[in-house]
Amino acid sequence: MTTMRALAAGIAAATLSATALQAAELNIVHGAVGKDQEVLRAALDRYEEETGNTVNIVSMPERTTDQFAQFKLWLSAGSEDIDVYRLDVIWAPQLADHFIDLTEPTADIIDRFVPAAVESQTVDGKLVALPMFLGAPALYYRADLLEKYGKEVPETWEELTATAREIMQAERDAGNDEMWGYVYQGAAYEGLTCNAMEWIASNGGGHVVEPDGEISVMNDKAIAALELAAGWVGDIAPDGVLNYAEEDARGVFQSGNAVFMRNWNYAYALVNGEDSPIRDGVEVTTLPAGDSGEGASILGGSHLGVARYSQHQDEAIELVRFLNNEESQRARAIESSRPPTLTALYEDEEIAEKQPFIPLWKPVIDNAIVRPAAPTKTDYNEVSSEVWTAAHDVMSGKMEAKSAIGRLNAKLQRLKGNGW
């Protein structure tokens, strides 16, 4: 009997040893805001338990501009250190050559995903990344303050400006010297490109560079949009907004010191969290309209790609599929208010109960405008840099809007040359 027990123990030990030898150690690079990191870690813990593999999170700066610069360094060097990259929705055309084609490895599940998300990650027939979550920014507002002062939810930028100014002043008169009317992403980075494109498009000024590659920014509607935004700085927005990214804006708003905020969907779970001092007074709506009569929201989101240089491609593909399965996407939607990429989850009762804005946001995502990454291809980073520079120069008072738009148009024409 003792001999049998020893034999069984030996077999078990050998099995465990073989499993350990077969297990892979993966690295996923993951820029994060809000609860993204802790929700990812919980999913990775489930993955590790199911597979025996281990996954390390390589954290990145908050701003996607900084992330992209680091990603390009790793990828250009053919680094084997990173297996899975979380990619911004706009990066597929620029980075496609560095990632394996996920078309065949996801053929059995891809029809469950939102078609527009899949299309955004498909370059010349190659699926660069599997859609992870989507996004379209919202106007967050203090419903309690609007009710207190008898104000309606603003439908236009002009109405927002007036309402923000009036409530801000009333709150300051009542003793809150820190109150501001509107906070958003005003720093010179990709976030400002998103804001500026929304201002211009909602005002009827086009999409800066149209889907067919035509440069459309040189017009009076675009100029007027930047002039309006410039008027906010030092009035309804603090001077410091010129350095704000997403979390800076959320910090001011969630502390109770702003009436309105433009931010992505992730912020919903945080401003309504148990520890948020304003959680009982916050609601969201679509971004305001300008002269076009309609609001405009930029399509956002992040997707998962497997690097060509990974030494564990099969395991990395398995990880990408796991992080985008129904269980993982449901948890992500509930815990960090990230809109899913699986179509069926927009009708999920648990998500609707815990994050009621998500099913309502599907039409906003479906109709969101896209940054011109596809038509401008590898020139997109320079295009975006010129857009945020123009907007920042106008808001900071360095240039008049007409001059800044004229300079932007000239630089885009130069970048385009005879074609993107």
JODA-V238286 format. One line per field, one symbol per residue. phi: phi as a letter, one per 20 degrees, with the letter a starting at -180 (. if undefined). burial: # if it has 24 or more other C-alpha atoms within 12 Angstrom, else .. A space follows every 50 residues. Layout:
phi->???
burial->???
//
This chain:
phi->.ffffffffffffffffffffefdddcdebfbcmegffffffffffffff dnfdcdeefcfffffffgffgfffffemfefdecdedfgeegfedgfecf eegffdgfcffeeggfffffddclndefbegdbdabfceebefffffgdm deffdcffffgffffffgfffffeoefefcebcaedfeagffgfffffff ffenendmcfgenfecfebffffffffffffffndedfgfffdedgffff gffffndbecbebffgfffefdfgeefdfecdccbfffedffncfccffc pccdddfgefecfffffgfffffdffffffffffeclegfdegfffdfff fffecfffffegffffdfedfefffelfeggfgfgffffffffffenfbf ffffffffgfffffffleqf
burial->.......................##############.###.##..##.. .#########.####.##.###.##.....#################### ###.##...#.###.########..##################.##.... ..######.##########.#.......###################### #########...#.#####.#############.################ #######################....##.###########..####### ##########.##.#############################.##.#.. #...#####.##.###.#############################...# #########.###.#....#
//
